[in-house]
Amino acid sequence: MSLKDKLVSSFLAFENHVDIDSKVHDIRTEAIKTFENKGFPTKKDEAWKYTSLNSVLKHDYSVFPKQENALAYSDVKKYFIHDIDTYKIVLVDGKYSSHLSQTTHDGIDVCLMSAALSKPKYQLIIENYFNKVATKDGLTSLNTAFSKEGAYIHIPKNKVVAKPIEIVHFSTGNEAALMLQPRNLIVVDENSHVQIIERHQSVTDNPVLTNSVTEIVANKRAIVDYYKVQNDNLNASLIDNTFVEQKRESHVSVHTFSFGGKLTRNNLNFYQNGEYMDSTLNGVTIIGDKQHVDHNTLVHHIEPNCESHQDYKGIFTDNATGVFNGKVIVNKEAQKTNAFQSNNNILLSDKATINSKPQLEIFADDVKCSHGCTIGQLDDSALFYMKSRGIPEKEAKGLLMYAFSNNVLSSVKIPELKQRITKLIANKLGVNIGFDL
């Protein structure tokens, strides 16, 4: 039985454990029909031209974990940002871990998606925002059909969340192969501000496939800073689908740091529904071996007087493959738009590959838009200069690569997270970056 057939047949069993009388039931039912019709994407689809899921889909994944496998805090402490106090939503094999989590309902809602989907107090937000901005492609529909657990975050108007929120998904290896489908909904109301850090982490060498969907709604004058840390084991694959809807004068930034995993596909979509908004999409990818990371971005400028900034850096070695497919659409009504897109890459071996396709579709005439892509190697003259000043070659290369990615890192607004990512970059580059941030 193929994975697609297994998932479709498993849907009835899934429905037996959720409330079929809820309004979400109809959404799930329609979603599984969409997935059954569209299935998994292939390289025949233009947006997936350079990324094949064949090696990922061949495993016999368990769709429902058979039993809980609790993790001790000492086993996973290193994956948390414990230098600062944070709210935490922690899922282990797709199930809520109460002893690792710290949720709150004190003026804001930081809780489980399963509670939000089933309890009446959350129904107004669910009805207004759940599955509204997400597209109806095969993978997103698959997640919608099995949507049950994940993070539900609602920040009411005029709130500045005092500390960041961590969303961490652990997989334990309790199953020979496991498929997870977390669903996150983040709604930030007028004049509110929140910082969120998300991480998917496998603590096993068993194959894990995560098909994640996150919907973010930033209402009028809201500020959302979202950080994705992707540093998983080499048998873990991640398809991350994030959809952002912005309202007037909101500011949303999404930073994606991709260092680990077998195959990672990031689908990041911004929709600007209002004037005087700013969207920031930044990313750093550092991979080797046979790793594959694909960034697929969309910024849709619908109304005038808005800005968007995209800056993606990639460093590839060994047999690694990178993909960047970034699209900016500027509607005819979206005059006075400023949209900038940049993708810069360094190849450190002859077998490393990058496929880059920046795109602009502009239907307005009073705009400032640019896109660009560079692919090259380290600057030999800069490397020679550093070596002539007594810096060993390995450290010199590491410093040059760190400097290459630093303008993205410098825009991280949580100092402790910036320090953590700096250590991850140093470890990935195999050097010691001995200076404070």
HELIX and SHEET records of a PDB file:
HELIX    1   1 LEU A    3  GLU A   15  1                                  13    
HELIX    2   2 LYS A   23  LYS A   38  1                                  16    
HELIX    3   3 GLU A   46  TRP A   48  5                                   3    
HELIX    4   4 ASN A   54  LEU A   57  1                                   4    
HELIX    5   5 TYR A   73  VAL A   76  1                                   4    
HELIX    6   6 LYS A   77  TYR A   79  5                                   3    
HELIX    7   7 MET A  113  SER A  118  1                                   6    
HELIX    8   8 PRO A  120  TYR A  122  5                                   3    
HELIX    9   9 GLN A  123  TYR A  129  1                                   7    
HELIX   10  10 GLY A  138  ALA A  145  1                                   8    
HELIX   11  11 ASP A  380  SER A  388  1                                   9    
HELIX   12  12 GLU A  393  LEU A  409  1                                  17    
HELIX   13  13 PRO A  415  LEU A  429  1                                  15    
SHEET    1   A10 LYS A  95  TYR A  96  0                                        
SHEET    2   A10 TYR A  87  VAL A  92 -1                                        
SHEET    3   A10 ILE A 165  SER A 171  1                                        
SHEET    4   A10 HIS A 193  SER A 202  1                                        
SHEET    5   A10 ILE A 223  GLN A 230  1                                        
SHEET    6   A10 HIS A 251  SER A 258  1                                        
SHEET    7   A10 ASP A 278  ILE A 287  1                                        
SHEET    8   A10 GLU A 307  PHE A 316  1                                        
SHEET    9   A10 ASN A 338  LEU A 347  1                                        
SHEET   10   A10 LYS A 368  GLY A 376  1                                        
SHEET    1   B 5 ASP A 109  LEU A 112  0                                        
SHEET    2   B 5 ALA A 151  ILE A 155 -1                                        
SHEET    3   B 5 ARG A 183  VAL A 188  1                                        
SHEET    4   B 5 VAL A 208  ALA A 218  1                                        
SHEET    5   B 5 LEU A 178  LEU A 180  1                                        
SHEET    1   C 9 ASP A 109  LEU A 112  0                                        
SHEET    2   C 9 ALA A 151  ILE A 155 -1                                        
SHEET    3   C 9 ARG A 183  VAL A 188  1                                        
SHEET    4   C 9 VAL A 208  ALA A 218  1                                        
SHEET    5   C 9 ALA A 236  GLN A 246  1                                        
SHEET    6   C 9 LEU A 263  GLN A 272  1                                        
SHEET    7   C 9 HIS A 292  HIS A 301  1                                        
SHEET    8   C 9 THR A 321  VAL A 330  1                                        
SHEET    9   C 9 THR A 353  ILE A 362  1                                        
END                                                                             
